[in-house]
Amino acid sequence: MKRRHFLEKFVLSSAGIVLMKPSFAIQNPSSARKSRLVILHTNDTHSNIDPFPENHSKYPGMGGIAKRYAIIKKIKAKEPNVLLLDSGDIFQGTPYFNTFNGVLEMKCMSRLGYDASTMGNHDFDIGMDGFLKAKQHADFPFLCANYDFSNTILKNETQTFKIFKKGSIKIGVFGIGVELSGLVTKEAYGDTIYHDPIEVANQTAAKLKKEKCDLVICLSHLGFEYRDNEKVSDKKLAKNSKHIDIILGGHTHTFLEKPVIEKNKVKQNVLINQVGWAGIQLGRIDIDLHTVKIGSENLIVF
C-alpha cells in the first residue's frame, strides 16, 4: 500500500492512531521489522539538564537528560529503526546555559543520539557567533528551510532538509522557524532573511516527495495555534500544506495528550504533535507500513 494511501486512512483513537487493516498478510517477519519506524521527539527543552526538584509544585522530579537517555536507550534496544528529532529552543532557561553558553546542551543531545534539530528563537540568544561555537559540539545537523543565512556566519552551517533511511523507510525531514523580528534582537540574528514558512514548507516538501520519500516530517518552531488567525501556526501550516505528513512542533510549549489531525489543502491528513517544554515529555510516534498502523504516546520523563 502506498504511503499516501495509508496516511489518508488514519483516525485518532484513545490508544493513539489506528489505521484500516490492509488486505495483505506479512510473509517475511524480517521485512516487517524493516518497515517499522519509531519517531521520538522533543521541543523547547530550554537547557533543562537536571530534572525538576522533587518538591516542585507542578513537575516534581520530572524531566532530566539522564532519564530521557534511559528511556531512549530502552526503546532503541527494542526497536531497530528509531529517529530522534528536536523542534528547537534548546537554549535558555537554567544556569547551565548562562555558564556553558549552549555547549553542554549540544554535547548532551549528541550523547543521546539526536538525528536532527531545527532552530528556535531562543537559540539566537547568544547571537549567531555564540550558536556557532556551541554547534561545533553537535554531531547532528540543524535543518532550517525558511531562514536564509547566506550573508551571515551561519552560511553553510545549516541544511534545508535531510533524508534518512531507516530500514526500508525513506524519511525526508526539514525545519521551519518562527519570524525572528520582534522575538529576537536584530543584533542577534543579523542579516538572516526570513522567508514565508508556508510557501517554503510546501516547496521543500514537494522536493522530498520527488525524492520518493515515504514520509515527510516538518520540524516546526512556529507554535501550535494562535487566536490571531493571521499568525502562522502548525495548524495553519497543516491546512495549507500538500506533501507534509507529520508536523512536530514547538515554541508555544503546548502539552498535547495525543497528536492532532488536520486536513491539508487536498483533504489529506496531517499529524501534528508537540510535547510541552523542559524535556518533561518525550514524544513517540510508531509507524508500521506493513500493518498500515500509526500509534502514538507522549511519554512522561520520570
N, C-alpha and C positions, 0 to 999 in steps of 0.2 A: 504494500500500500504506500502511495506517495506521501511524503511529509505533509504537503499542503492539505491532502485529504484527511489525514488523521487529526491534524490540528484543528480542522473545521468542526470535528465531531465532539471535542471535549466540553464537558459541562462541570460546574462545581458541585461537589457533594460534601457532606460533613467529614469525610475521610480524606479530602483533597480533591483531586481532579480525576474523573473517571471517563474513559473513552469507550466508545462502542467496540465490542469484541470483533476481531477480524474473522473472516470466513476461512482462514487457513490455519493449519497447525504447525508448531515449531518442530522441524525434523532434526535439527542439529543443535544440541544444547550449547556447544562452544560458540556457534554462530549467534545464539540468543544472548549470550553474555556480551558479545561484541556490540550488540545492538542496544545495550543498556547504558544510560548516561545519568550520572548524579551531578547536578549543579549545586554547589554550595556558594553562598554569597553573604556579604556584609555591606554595610554603608554607615557613614558618619561615626566611625569608631573614635574619632577625636582624642587620640593619644591616651586612651584608657588602657594602660598596660596591666594594671592591677585590677582585681575585682573590687566592686563596691564594698565598703566595710559591712560587717555583719549587723551593725546597728543602724544601717541606712534606712530611712523611713519608707522609701519606695522600692529600692532594689537591693535588699540585704544579701550580701555575698554573691551577687550575680556578676557575670562578665569575667574579664581577665584573659590575657593572652594564653597563659598556661592551660586553662580549662578549655579554651577554644582549640588549642593544639591537640589536647587529648581526644576531643570529640572528632576532629578532622582525621587524626591518626586512626581512630577506631573505624571510621567509615571507610577510609582508604584501604584498610586491611580486609574489608569485606567486599568492596566494590572495585572492579578493575579500571573503570573509566570515570574519573572524577575531575570536574572543572571547578576551580576555586577562584571567585571573582569579587571585586570590590567596586562600589559606586561612588567613591570619593569622600572628601573631608576626613582624611587620615590624620591631619594635623589639628592642633589647638584644643586645649581643654584641661590639661593637667600640667603639673610642674615638669614632667618628663619632657614635654615639648619645649618649655622655656629653657631647660637645662641642656638638652641634646639637639635642639633645632631640627627635629624630624629624623635624625639618623637612627635612633632606636626603633622608631616605628617601621622604617624601611627594613631594618635588619630582622625585626620580628616577623614581618609579613613574608620576607624571603624564607625564613626558617619554617614558617607554616606552609609554604609551598604555593603561594598565590600564583595563578596563571596570568592575571592581568588586572589592571585597575584603570579607572578614569580619574580625572582631577576634579575636586570640588573647589568652591570659592575659598575655603579656609586653607587650602593647600598653597595659596598665594600669600599667606600671612607673613612670611619672612622674605617676600619678594621672589622673583624668578631665580635670582642667584642663590638664595637660600634653598629653594626647592631643588635646584640642580645639584648642589653639594650633597643634599640628603639622598637624592635619587641615585647617586653613584653606588649606594649600598643596596639598591633594589635589583634583584635578578629576575624581575618580571617587567613587562612593558606597560607604559601608560598610553591609553587609547583616547585620543581627543580629536574628533572629526570636525567639530564646528569652531574650534579655536585655531586660528592661523598664527603660528609663532615664527613665520618667515623672517620677520625683522627684529627678532629677539634672540637672547642667548639660548632659548629652548628650541631653536631651529634644529630639526632632525633628532630631537631628543624624545619626541613622542611619535606615535603612529596613528593613522586614521582608523585602521582596523587590523585584526589578526585572525587568521583562520587556523583552527585547531582540529586535529584528527584524534578522536578518542574511539578506539575500537573501530567499528565500521561507520561511525557517525562523523560527518564533517560539519563543524560548527563555526560560523562567522560571528565575531564579536567586535563591536565598535562602541565608542564613547561619545556622549553628548553632554555639554556643560551649560550651566545657567549663565545668563548675561552678567558680566562682571561689574559693569558700571553701576554704581550705587551700592554695591555689596563690598567691593574691594577698592582700595585707593588706586588712583591712576598710576602712582609711583610703583605700586606692587605688581601690576600687570603690564605696565609699559605700553609697547606698540602691538600688543596682542590684538588681532582683529577677530571680532565675534561675528559669526555667520548665523543666519536663521536656522534654528535647530530642527524644525520640521522639514524644511527643504533639504538640508544636508543629510538628515537621517534617512529620508527616502532615497536620495541619490546613493548613499553608501549601502543601504540595504539592497538596492537594485543591483549594485556591483557584486555583492556577496551572493545574490541569487544567481547571477550569471556565472559565478564560480562554482555553481552547483552545490552550495551549502545545504545540508539537510535541515539546519536550524540557524536562525539569525537572531542574535541577542544584542540588545542595546543596553549598555551601562549608562544610566541616566543620572545626572545630578540637577534635574530640573525642578523636582518637587512633585509630590503625588497629585494634589489638586489645590485649586485656589477659588475663593469666592469671586475674584475678578476673572471673568471668563476670557478676558483678552490676554491674560498671562499664560504663557506656555507651561504646561504641566505634563506629567506622564500620561494622564488620562486624555488630555487633548492631543498629545503626540500619537497615542494609540489610535484614536478615532480618525486621525488624518494621515495614517500610515498605510502602506500597502504590503511590504515584504517583511516586516518585523514580526517575529513570533513571540518573543519574550522581552519585556522591559523590566530590568532590575534597577529600582530607583533609589534615590537618596535626597538629601537636602532638607526635607520637611520633617524628618525624624518620625515618620509615620509607622506605628506598630500595626501591621495588618495581621489579623488572625489567620487568614488564608489569602491566597492570591485573588486578585480581582480580574474579571474578564471584560474586555471592551471589544466591540466590533470595529474593525478598521473601515476604510472608505470603500472597500469592495466586499463588506459584510463578512469578513473572516475574523476569527478570534485572535485576540492578542492578550497574553497573560501578563499581568503587572504584579510585582511583589516588592515589598520594602520591609525591612526588619528593624525599624526604630533608630536607635543610636547606641553608642558606647560599647558595642560588642555584647550587649545583653542577650541578643538572639543571633542565631546562625540560620540563615535561610537554606532550605533544602528542597530541591525540585528533582524528582525521579522521572526519567523518560525511558520508555521501552518501545522501540519501533516494532518489535515482533508482536507483542501483545496489544499494541496500539493503546497504551495507557500512560497517563502522566499523573504522578502523585506528588503531593507537596506537604511540607511540615516545617514550620518555623520553630526551631529548637531553642529552648531557653538554656543559656550557658550558666550552669550552676557550678 
